[in-house]
Amino acid sequence: MNDDDRFPSRRKILATGAFAATGLVLAGGAFAQQDLAPTLSCHDGDEPTLSETEGPFFKPKSPRRNDLREPGIAGRPVELSGVVLTRACRPVAGALVDLWQANDAGDYDNKGFHLRGHVFTDAEGRYAFRTIMPGLYPGRTRHYHVKVQAPNRPVLTTQFYFPDEKANRTDAFFHRELVMQVASADDALRARFDVVLAMR
């Protein structure tokens, strides 16, 4: 037994909790996500997650739901999950996580709420969605739009990106710091992004 086993680091403790989070039971069962590493090292004083443009397609008052898939919506299934933390690596309970995205053809639903929804983090700061891989549209790589807000705090608006997308190189909004951890699960994908809010 080495020192790492006897005295686990704060990062390892947080990661273990986060891995448990990514196994949150969602409608239809959950994917095992133990093989997805955290997207940040989580040291006391981490920089907040980068903010990004909201874009023209945000709609307020999305439905509260963790499964954005509906009958008639095609696309490769994705389970997206992660942890919301403060800069001091503390989990943020009750944080709003609002997600909206294009469908597999690259179109947004601007009349209704297809592929739009929000959840609140649990006591360990964990969130999870079931959705699909977004399609491409001119000028943009694949991405999810996300707003995250701790109770009574400012809203962080950002975007999550897929690794190894050809269009990442030409998308003016793309930031490497906002790339998700992604792994295949049969015909589906598991994705993870851990968010740091600008609060202690």
Solvent accessible surface area in square Angstrom, and as a share of the most:
residue,aa,sasa,rsa
1,M,180,0.80
2,N,87,0.44
3,D,86,0.45
4,D,90,0.46
5,D,85,0.44
6,R,126,0.46
7,F,137,0.57
8,P,62,0.39
9,S,61,0.40
10,R,116,0.42
11,R,115,0.42
12,K,95,0.40
13,I,104,0.53
14,L,40,0.20
15,A,14,0.11
16,T,84,0.49
17,G,30,0.29
18,A,5,0.04
19,F,46,0.19
20,A,57,0.44
21,A,0,0.00
22,T,0,0.00
23,G,32,0.31
24,L,49,0.24
25,V,132,0.76
26,L,11,0.05
27,A,63,0.49
28,G,87,0.84
29,G,34,0.33
30,A,39,0.31
31,F,50,0.21
32,A,77,0.60
33,Q,0,0.00
34,Q,117,0.52
35,D,95,0.49
36,L,6,0.03
37,A,47,0.36
38,P,23,0.14
39,T,39,0.23
40,L,39,0.19
41,S,41,0.26
42,C,8,0.05
43,H,116,0.52
44,D,85,0.44
45,G,30,0.29
46,D,30,0.16
47,E,133,0.60
48,P,44,0.28
49,T,16,0.10
50,L,68,0.34
51,S,79,0.51
52,E,21,0.09
53,T,56,0.33
54,E,69,0.31
55,G,26,0.25
56,P,115,0.72
57,F,56,0.23
58,F,52,0.22
59,K,43,0.18
60,P,85,0.53
61,K,186,0.79
62,S,6,0.04
63,P,48,0.30
64,R,170,0.62
65,R,62,0.23
66,N,49,0.25
67,D,32,0.17
68,L,0,0.00
69,R,84,0.31
70,E,44,0.20
71,P,138,0.87
72,G,87,0.84
73,I,42,0.21
74,A,64,0.49
75,G,33,0.31
76,R,94,0.34
77,P,38,0.24
78,V,2,0.01
79,E,1,0.00
80,L,1,0.00
81,S,0,0.00
82,G,0,0.00
83,V,9,0.05
84,V,0,0.00
85,L,7,0.03
86,T,8,0.05
87,R,68,0.25
88,A,3,0.02
89,C,3,0.02
90,R,134,0.49
91,P,52,0.32
92,V,9,0.05
93,A,52,0.40
94,G,31,0.30
95,A,0,0.00
96,L,44,0.22
97,V,1,0.01
98,D,12,0.06
99,L,0,0.00
100,W,3,0.01
101,Q,3,0.01
102,A,2,0.02
103,N,46,0.24
104,D,70,0.36
105,A,71,0.55
106,G,6,0.06
107,D,85,0.44
108,Y,23,0.09
109,D,34,0.17
110,N,83,0.42
111,K,199,0.84
112,G,25,0.24
113,F,70,0.29
114,H,92,0.41
115,L,5,0.02
116,R,3,0.01
117,G,0,0.00
118,H,30,0.13
119,V,16,0.09
120,F,83,0.35
121,T,8,0.04
122,D,44,0.23
123,A,81,0.62
124,E,87,0.39
125,G,0,0.00
126,R,47,0.17
127,Y,3,0.01
128,A,5,0.04
129,F,0,0.00
130,R,15,0.05
131,T,0,0.00
132,I,3,0.02
133,M,34,0.15
134,P,1,0.01
135,G,4,0.04
136,L,80,0.40
137,Y,51,0.20
138,P,132,0.83
139,G,67,0.64
140,R,27,0.10
141,T,1,0.00
142,R,54,0.20
143,H,5,0.02
144,Y,0,0.00
145,H,4,0.02
146,V,0,0.00
147,K,25,0.11
148,V,0,0.00
149,Q,54,0.24
150,A,1,0.01
151,P,73,0.46
152,N,153,0.79
153,R,98,0.36
154,P,110,0.69
155,V,73,0.42
156,L,22,0.11
157,T,20,0.11
158,T,0,0.00
159,Q,0,0.00
160,F,1,0.00
161,Y,0,0.00
162,F,4,0.02
163,P,46,0.29
164,D,147,0.76
165,E,35,0.16
166,K,156,0.66
167,A,26,0.20
168,N,15,0.08
169,R,187,0.68
170,T,117,0.68
171,D,10,0.05
172,A,99,0.77
173,F,86,0.36
174,F,42,0.17
175,H,75,0.33
176,R,191,0.70
177,E,117,0.52
178,L,1,0.00
179,V,35,0.20
180,M,4,0.02
181,Q,70,0.31
182,V,42,0.24
183,A,24,0.18
184,S,75,0.48
185,A,20,0.15
186,D,144,0.75
187,D,103,0.53
188,A,3,0.03
189,L,9,0.04
190,R,21,0.08
191,A,0,0.00
192,R,2,0.01
193,F,8,0.03
194,D,3,0.02
195,V,1,0.00
196,V,4,0.02
197,L,10,0.05
198,A,75,0.58
199,M,38,0.17
200,R,145,0.53
